[in-house]
Amino acid sequence: MKKAWLSGVVLAVALAAGSANAAVTVVGGGFARGCYLAAVQDNSDADSLRTCNLALSEQPLNQTNRAATLVNRGIIYLNRN
């Protein structure tokens, strides 16, 4: 239930974001940082989404950084129109 609630919050934030100005900073490096930078730069390409997906599937993220990466991935999806 907690996971579903968190997913709902992340989706709501991503939908409300509307632009990369609302990108959420990720502490650390790796794929999650690359996903953040892609969101800030208004990227919408497949490589940016792949970077976010790799962060979520391959990088050990705490709850805060996972939520931030989900929001940033949502921003990239929104930029795709």
TIVO-2410 file (N, C-alpha, C; in nm, 3 decimals):
# residues 81
REC num residu      c1      c2      c3 atome chaine
REC   1      M   0.082  -0.119   0.000     N      A
REC   1      M   0.000   0.000   0.000    CA      A
REC   1      M   0.087   0.126   0.000     C      A
REC   2      K   0.195   0.122   0.081     N      A
REC   2      K   0.285   0.237   0.088    CA      A
REC   2      K   0.347   0.266  -0.048     C      A
REC   3      K   0.383   0.159  -0.120     N      A
REC   3      K   0.444   0.175  -0.251    CA      A
REC   3      K   0.346   0.239  -0.350     C      A
REC   4      A   0.220   0.196  -0.343     N      A
REC   4      A   0.119   0.254  -0.432    CA      A
REC   4      A   0.097   0.402  -0.400     C      A
REC   5      W   0.096   0.435  -0.273     N      A
REC   5      W   0.080   0.575  -0.232    CA      A
REC   5      W   0.197   0.659  -0.282     C      A
REC   6      L   0.320   0.610  -0.263     N      A
REC   6      L   0.438   0.682  -0.310    CA      A
REC   6      L   0.434   0.700  -0.461     C      A
REC   7      S   0.394   0.597  -0.533     N      A
REC   7      S   0.384   0.608  -0.678    CA      A
REC   7      S   0.282   0.714  -0.718     C      A
REC   8      G   0.171   0.719  -0.647     N      A
REC   8      G   0.071   0.820  -0.674    CA      A
REC   8      G   0.121   0.961  -0.650     C      A
REC   9      V   0.196   0.978  -0.541     N      A
REC   9      V   0.252   1.110  -0.511    CA      A
REC   9      V   0.353   1.150  -0.617     C      A
REC  10      V   0.439   1.058  -0.655     N      A
REC  10      V   0.540   1.086  -0.757    CA      A
REC  10      V   0.472   1.122  -0.889     C      A
REC  11      L   0.370   1.049  -0.926     N      A
REC  11      L   0.298   1.078  -1.051    CA      A
REC  11      L   0.233   1.215  -1.044     C      A
REC  12      A   0.172   1.248  -0.932     N      A
REC  12      A   0.107   1.378  -0.918    CA      A
REC  12      A   0.208   1.491  -0.929     C      A
REC  13      V   0.322   1.474  -0.865     N      A
REC  13      V   0.427   1.577  -0.872    CA      A
REC  13      V   0.478   1.589  -1.015     C      A
REC  14      A   0.499   1.477  -1.080     N      A
REC  14      A   0.551   1.480  -1.217    CA      A
REC  14      A   0.452   1.547  -1.311     C      A
REC  15      L   0.324   1.519  -1.295     N      A
REC  15      L   0.223   1.580  -1.381    CA      A
REC  15      L   0.210   1.729  -1.355     C      A
REC  16      A   0.229   1.769  -1.230     N      A
REC  16      A   0.219   1.910  -1.195    CA      A
REC  16      A   0.345   1.987  -1.232     C      A
REC  17      A   0.454   1.917  -1.250     N      A
REC  17      A   0.582   1.983  -1.275    CA      A
REC  17      A   0.578   2.066  -1.402     C      A
REC  18      G   0.543   2.005  -1.513     N      A
REC  18      G   0.527   2.079  -1.636    CA      A
REC  18      G   0.654   2.121  -1.706     C      A
REC  19      S   0.762   2.137  -1.637     N      A
REC  19      S   0.887   2.176  -1.701    CA      A
REC  19      S   1.005   2.125  -1.621     C      A
REC  20      A   1.122   2.130  -1.682     N      A
REC  20      A   1.241   2.081  -1.614    CA      A
REC  20      A   1.281   2.170  -1.498     C      A
REC  21      N   1.225   2.288  -1.488     N      A
REC  21      N   1.256   2.374  -1.374    CA      A
REC  21      N   1.216   2.309  -1.243     C      A
REC  22      A   1.130   2.210  -1.249     N      A
REC  22      A   1.084   2.142  -1.129    CA      A
REC  22      A   1.161   2.012  -1.105     C      A
REC  23      A   1.269   1.990  -1.177     N      A
REC  23      A   1.347   1.869  -1.158    CA      A
REC  23      A   1.396   1.860  -1.015     C      A
REC  24      V   1.404   1.737  -0.964     N      A
REC  24      V   1.442   1.715  -0.826    CA      A
REC  24      V   1.588   1.671  -0.822     C      A
REC  25      T   1.668   1.742  -0.743     N      A
REC  25      T   1.810   1.712  -0.730    CA      A
REC  25      T   1.832   1.576  -0.666     C      A
REC  26      V   1.926   1.502  -0.719     N      A
REC  26      V   1.965   1.372  -0.664    CA      A
REC  26      V   2.104   1.387  -0.605     C      A
REC  27      V   2.120   1.341  -0.482     N      A
REC  27      V   2.250   1.346  -0.416    CA      A
REC  27      V   2.331   1.226  -0.462     C      A
REC  28      G   2.452   1.249  -0.505     N      A
REC  28      G   2.538   1.141  -0.551    CA      A
REC  28      G   2.561   1.150  -0.700     C      A
REC  29      G   2.596   1.038  -0.759     N      A
REC  29      G   2.629   1.038  -0.901    CA      A
REC  29      G   2.562   0.922  -0.971     C      A
REC  30      G   2.624   0.879  -1.077     N      A
REC  30      G   2.574   0.765  -1.152    CA      A
REC  30      G   2.456   0.799  -1.241     C      A
REC  31      F   2.378   0.696  -1.269     N      A
REC  31      F   2.264   0.710  -1.360    CA      A
REC  31      F   2.159   0.807  -1.305     C      A
REC  32      A   2.137   0.806  -1.175     N      A
REC  32      A   2.036   0.895  -1.116    CA      A
REC  32      A   2.073   1.041  -1.138     C      A
REC  33      R   2.200   1.072  -1.126     N      A
REC  33      R   2.247   1.209  -1.151    CA      A
REC  33      R   2.229   1.244  -1.299     C      A
REC  34      G   2.259   1.149  -1.387     N      A
REC  34      G   2.238   1.170  -1.530    CA      A
REC  34      G   2.093   1.193  -1.564     C      A
REC  35      C   2.004   1.124  -1.496     N      A
REC  35      C   1.860   1.142  -1.516    CA      A
REC  35      C   1.819   1.282  -1.473     C      A
REC  36      Y   1.870   1.326  -1.359     N      A
REC  36      Y   1.842   1.462  -1.310    CA      A
REC  36      Y   1.889   1.566  -1.412     C      A
REC  37      L   2.011   1.551  -1.460     N      A
REC  37      L   2.066   1.648  -1.556    CA      A
REC  37      L   1.985   1.650  -1.685     C      A
REC  38      A   1.939   1.533  -1.728     N      A
REC  38      A   1.856   1.527  -1.849    CA      A
REC  38      A   1.725   1.602  -1.828     C      A
REC  39      A   1.666   1.589  -1.710     N      A
REC  39      A   1.541   1.660  -1.681    CA      A
REC  39      A   1.563   1.810  -1.677     C      A
REC  40      V   1.672   1.853  -1.616     N      A
REC  40      V   1.703   1.996  -1.606    CA      A
REC  40      V   1.726   2.057  -1.745     C      A
REC  41      Q   1.785   1.979  -1.834     N      A
REC  41      Q   1.817   2.027  -1.968    CA      A
REC  41      Q   1.701   2.011  -2.067     C      A
REC  42      D   1.583   1.975  -2.017     N      A
REC  42      D   1.464   1.956  -2.102    CA      A
REC  42      D   1.483   1.848  -2.207     C      A
REC  43      N   1.564   1.748  -2.179     N      A
REC  43      N   1.583   1.638  -2.274    CA      A
REC  43      N   1.457   1.553  -2.280     C      A
REC  44      S   1.436   1.492  -2.395     N      A
REC  44      S   1.321   1.404  -2.412    CA      A
REC  44      S   1.355   1.282  -2.498     C      A
REC  45      D   1.482   1.258  -2.516     N      A
REC  45      D   1.527   1.150  -2.605    CA      A
REC  45      D   1.526   1.015  -2.534     C      A
REC  46      A   1.536   0.910  -2.613     N      A
REC  46      A   1.534   0.774  -2.560    CA      A
REC  46      A   1.652   0.747  -2.468     C      A
REC  47      D   1.768   0.804  -2.497     N      A
REC  47      D   1.885   0.782  -2.411    CA      A
REC  47      D   1.863   0.839  -2.271     C      A
REC  48      S   1.795   0.951  -2.262     N      A
REC  48      S   1.766   1.009  -2.131    CA      A
REC  48      S   1.674   0.919  -2.051     C      A
REC  49      L   1.571   0.867  -2.116     N      A
REC  49      L   1.481   0.773  -2.049    CA      A
REC  49      L   1.555   0.646  -2.008     C      A
REC  50      R   1.642   0.598  -2.093     N      A
REC  50      R   1.721   0.478  -2.063    CA      A
REC  50      R   1.807   0.502  -1.940     C      A
REC  51      T   1.866   0.621  -1.929     N      A
REC  51      T   1.948   0.655  -1.814    CA      A
REC  51      T   1.865   0.649  -1.686     C      A
REC  52      C   1.746   0.706  -1.690     N      A
REC  52      C   1.658   0.703  -1.573    CA      A
REC  52      C   1.618   0.560  -1.539     C      A
REC  53      N   1.584   0.482  -1.640     N      A
REC  53      N   1.545   0.343  -1.616    CA      A
REC  53      N   1.659   0.262  -1.558     C      A
REC  54      L   1.781   0.286  -1.604     N      A
REC  54      L   1.897   0.217  -1.548    CA      A
REC  54      L   1.919   0.257  -1.403     C      A
REC  55      A   1.899   0.384  -1.372     N      A
REC  55      A   1.913   0.429  -1.233    CA      A
REC  55      A   1.815   0.354  -1.143     C      A
REC  56      L   1.691   0.339  -1.191     N      A
REC  56      L   1.588   0.274  -1.110    CA      A
REC  56      L   1.608   0.124  -1.099     C      A
REC  57      S   1.666   0.063  -1.201     N      A
REC  57      S   1.679  -0.083  -1.200    CA      A
REC  57      S   1.816  -0.133  -1.153     C      A
REC  58      E   1.920  -0.052  -1.171     N      A
REC  58      E   2.055  -0.100  -1.145    CA      A
REC  58      E   2.128  -0.029  -1.031     C      A
REC  59      Q   2.086   0.088  -0.996     N      A
REC  59      Q   2.158   0.168  -0.897    CA      A
REC  59      Q   2.087   0.158  -0.762     C      A
REC  60      P   2.163   0.129  -0.655     N      A
REC  60      P   2.100   0.128  -0.524    CA      A
REC  60      P   2.065   0.271  -0.481     C      A
REC  61      L   1.936   0.300  -0.468     N      A
REC  61      L   1.890   0.435  -0.434    CA      A
REC  61      L   1.812   0.430  -0.303     C      A
REC  62      N   1.835   0.529  -0.218     N      A
REC  62      N   1.750   0.539  -0.100    CA      A
REC  62      N   1.612   0.588  -0.145     C      A
REC  63      Q   1.518   0.589  -0.053     N      A
REC  63      Q   1.380   0.624  -0.089    CA      A
REC  63      Q   1.369   0.764  -0.149     C      A
REC  64      T   1.444   0.859  -0.094     N      A
REC  64      T   1.440   0.997  -0.143    CA      A
REC  64      T   1.492   1.007  -0.285     C      A
REC  65      N   1.607   0.946  -0.312     N      A
REC  65      N   1.665   0.952  -0.447    CA      A
REC  65      N   1.583   0.872  -0.547     C      A
REC  66      R   1.521   0.764  -0.502     N      A
REC  66      R   1.433   0.688  -0.593    CA      A
REC  66      R   1.313   0.774  -0.633     C      A
REC  67      A   1.252   0.839  -0.536     N      A
REC  67      A   1.138   0.926  -0.567    CA      A
REC  67      A   1.180   1.040  -0.659     C      A
REC  68      A   1.297   1.099  -0.633     N      A
REC  68      A   1.346   1.208  -0.717    CA      A
REC  68      A   1.369   1.159  -0.860     C      A
REC  69      T   1.424   1.039  -0.874     N      A
REC  69      T   1.450   0.984  -1.007    CA      A
REC  69      T   1.319   0.955  -1.080     C      A
REC  70      L   1.219   0.908  -1.009     N      A
REC  70      L   1.088   0.886  -1.071    CA      A
REC  70      L   1.028   1.018  -1.119     C      A
REC  71      V   1.040   1.121  -1.039     N      A
REC  71      V   0.989   1.254  -1.080    CA      A
REC  71      V   1.065   1.303  -1.202     C      A
REC  72      N   1.196   1.291  -1.200     N      A
REC  72      N   1.277   1.337  -1.313    CA      A
REC  72      N   1.245   1.259  -1.440     C      A
REC  73      R   1.223   1.128  -1.426     N      A
REC  73      R   1.183   1.049  -1.542    CA      A
REC  73      R   1.047   1.095  -1.594     C      A
REC  74      G   0.958   1.130  -1.503     N      A
REC  74      G   0.827   1.181  -1.542    CA      A
REC  74      G   0.839   1.312  -1.619     C      A
REC  75      I   0.931   1.397  -1.579     N      A
REC  75      I   0.954   1.522  -1.650    CA      A
REC  75      I   1.002   1.496  -1.792     C      A
REC  76      I   1.090   1.399  -1.806     N      A
REC  76      I   1.140   1.363  -1.940    CA      A
REC  76      I   1.025   1.311  -2.026     C      A
REC  77      Y   0.939   1.227  -1.967     N      A
REC  77      Y   0.821   1.179  -2.042    CA      A
REC  77      Y   0.734   1.295  -2.084     C      A
REC  78      L   0.711   1.390  -1.996     N      A
REC  78      L   0.629   1.507  -2.030    CA      A
REC  78      L   0.692   1.590  -2.141     C      A
REC  79      N   0.823   1.598  -2.143     N      A
REC  79      N   0.893   1.674  -2.247    CA      A
REC  79      N   0.877   1.607  -2.385     C      A
REC  80      R   0.844   1.480  -2.386     N      A
REC  80      R   0.829   1.409  -2.514    CA      A
REC  80      R   0.703   1.451  -2.588     C      A
REC  81      N   0.607   1.507  -2.519     N      A
REC  81      N   0.476   1.550  -2.574    CA      A
REC  81      N   0.406   1.431  -2.629     C      A
***
